[in-house]
Amino acid sequence: MTDDGDEHDERAAFLREIRDDTPFAASAPPKSAPPSPHAGHRQRLRTRFAKAGAEALADYELLELLLYRSIPRRDTKPIAKALIARFGSFGAVLGADPARLAEVPGMGRSSALDLKIVAASARLMVRQGIDNRTVLNSWQTVIDYCTAAMAHESREQFRVLYLDKKNGLIADEVQQTGTVDHTPVYPREVLRRSVELHATAIILVHNHPSGDPTPSRADIQMTRKIIEALEPLDITVHDHVIIGKSGHASLKGLGLV
């Protein structure tokens, strides 16, 4: 028990706390972050982009705007220029390995990952242009998609587009990833997967990290072996396309298959 005096003092103190709004009144509103010293430059870039699109910006300026989302408190112009100087082009920056992107001063793993997300989004947008469509009637879209997916890879990839009897896309799969100048290709694996997917035709695609899409003798021989393996099952090889940074080559268009 407490005596009446103690109880009176506690009640009075409690009532004073209820009436006293000083702690709330004294609380200062949160301070906003000071404006970035580069805000004016970035706003001008945004305004140019909004009015005239990407054509109004140099490649490094578009990259600046992308990097600002990841690095808001730094001047992203020198970082953007350093990236393009190192990798050669805007597309090559987006296609570069994240670890190599992170090596550029001012970058880091987080900002490198953000650029890879942008690259993946661009590939998905182009890829959806060939989904549920007749691939042979959307040939440029196929080339655009394969270029976006493979042109800037540092290692060779061998991918197969599996098609149904209406030449619609069933699946797009990277079958093998090799070295900078070689990818092992197994005709039996292409045959097995074609049968599993009930494909009636395929398109072969691989990249040349050197940038030159000119087919090698090994590319031609490998293509002919796959054609021979699939022929008994009436599975057609429509083409073998080689993707490079400077363009693409079609073995069918060159009369090599």
SVG drawing of the C-alpha trace seen along z (x, -y; Angstrom):
<svg xmlns="http://www.w3.org/2000/svg" viewBox="-5 -23 44 64">
<polyline fill="none" stroke="black" stroke-width="0.4" points="0.0,0.0 1.0,-3.7 0.0,-6.5 -2.4,-9.2 0.4,-11.7 2.3,-9.4 -0.9,-8.6 -1.7,-12.3 1.8,-13.2 1.7,-10.3 -1.8,-11.4 -0.6,-15.0 2.5,-14.0 0.4,-11.9 -2.1,-14.7 0.8,-17.1 2.2,-14.6 -1.2,-14.4 -1.6,-18.2 2.0,-18.9 2.3,-18.8 5.8,-20.3 7.6,-17.1 5.4,-16.9 5.7,-20.7 9.4,-20.6 9.9,-17.8 11.5,-19.3 10.2,-18.1 12.6,-15.7 15.2,-17.5 15.1,-16.9 18.3,-16.0 20.1,-18.9 19.6,-19.1 22.1,-17.3 24.7,-19.7 24.1,-17.8 20.3,-18.2 20.2,-20.9 22.2,-19.0 20.1,-15.9 16.8,-17.8 18.0,-19.2 18.8,-15.7 15.3,-14.5 13.7,-17.4 15.5,-16.7 14.6,-13.0 10.9,-13.9 10.7,-16.2 12.6,-14.4 13.3,-10.8 16.6,-8.9 17.7,-10.3 18.2,-13.7 20.8,-12.2 24.3,-10.9 24.8,-7.3 26.7,-8.3 23.9,-10.8 21.3,-8.1 23.6,-5.9 24.0,-8.8 20.2,-8.9 20.1,-5.2 23.0,-5.4 21.4,-8.2 18.8,-5.8 21.5,-3.7 24.0,-6.5 21.9,-9.5 24.5,-11.5 27.3,-11.4 28.1,-12.9 27.3,-10.0 28.7,-11.6 32.3,-10.5 31.2,-7.1 29.0,-6.7 31.9,-7.9 34.3,-5.5 31.9,-2.6 31.5,-3.3 35.2,-3.9 36.0,-0.5 33.3,1.6 33.0,-0.2 29.3,-1.0 26.0,-1.4 24.9,2.0 28.2,3.5 27.9,1.9 24.5,3.5 25.8,6.8 29.0,6.8 29.6,9.2 28.5,7.6 31.9,8.3 33.6,6.3 31.1,3.5 31.7,3.2 35.5,2.7 34.9,-0.7 35.6,-3.5 32.3,-4.8 30.4,-1.6 29.7,1.2 27.9,4.5 24.5,2.9 24.7,0.4 26.1,3.2 23.1,5.3 20.7,2.5 22.2,2.2 21.8,6.0 18.1,5.6 17.7,3.0 19.4,5.3 17.1,8.2 14.1,6.0 15.1,4.9 15.6,8.6 12.3,9.6 10.5,6.8 12.1,7.9 11.5,11.6 7.8,11.0 7.7,9.7 8.3,13.3 6.1,15.1 2.9,16.5 3.9,15.3 5.2,17.0 8.9,16.7 9.8,16.8 7.4,13.8 9.1,11.9 12.6,12.5 14.0,9.1 12.5,9.4 14.3,12.7 17.6,11.1 17.0,8.2 16.2,10.5 19.3,12.7 21.5,9.7 20.3,8.2 20.7,11.6 24.1,12.6 26.1,10.0 27.9,8.7 28.5,12.0 32.1,12.6 31.8,16.4 30.3,18.3 26.7,19.5 24.9,22.0 21.1,21.6 18.3,23.3 14.9,21.9 12.4,24.8 9.4,24.3 6.0,26.0 4.5,27.0 3.3,23.4 6.8,22.1 5.6,20.7 8.1,20.6 7.9,23.5 11.1,22.8 14.3,20.8 17.1,22.5 20.8,22.0 22.1,25.5 25.8,24.9 28.1,22.1 31.8,22.4 34.9,20.3 35.8,17.1 36.1,18.8 34.6,22.3 31.4,24.0 30.9,27.7 27.8,28.7 26.2,32.2 23.9,33.0 22.3,35.9 21.4,33.4 19.7,31.1 17.9,34.2 16.8,35.4 15.5,32.0 13.6,31.5 11.8,34.8 10.9,33.9 9.4,30.6 7.6,32.1 9.4,29.5 9.1,29.8 11.7,27.2 14.6,25.4 16.8,22.3 20.4,22.6 22.0,19.4 25.4,18.8 27.6,15.7 31.2,14.8 32.6,12.7 35.3,11.4 32.5,9.4 33.0,10.8 30.0,12.9 31.7,14.6 31.1,18.4 34.1,20.6 34.6,24.0 33.7,25.7 30.5,23.7 29.5,25.0 30.5,28.6 28.6,28.6 25.4,27.2 25.5,29.9 25.9,32.7 22.8,31.4 20.9,31.3 21.8,34.9 20.9,36.0 17.4,34.4 16.6,35.2 15.3,38.8 12.7,37.4 11.6,34.7 12.8,31.9 13.9,29.0 16.8,26.7 15.7,23.4 18.9,21.6 22.0,21.1 22.5,17.5 25.8,16.2 25.6,13.0 28.5,10.5 28.8,7.0 29.1,5.7 26.0,7.6 24.9,11.1 25.5,13.8 22.9,16.3 24.4,19.6 21.3,20.1 21.5,16.6 25.2,17.2 24.2,20.5 26.2,22.6 23.4,24.9"/>
</svg>
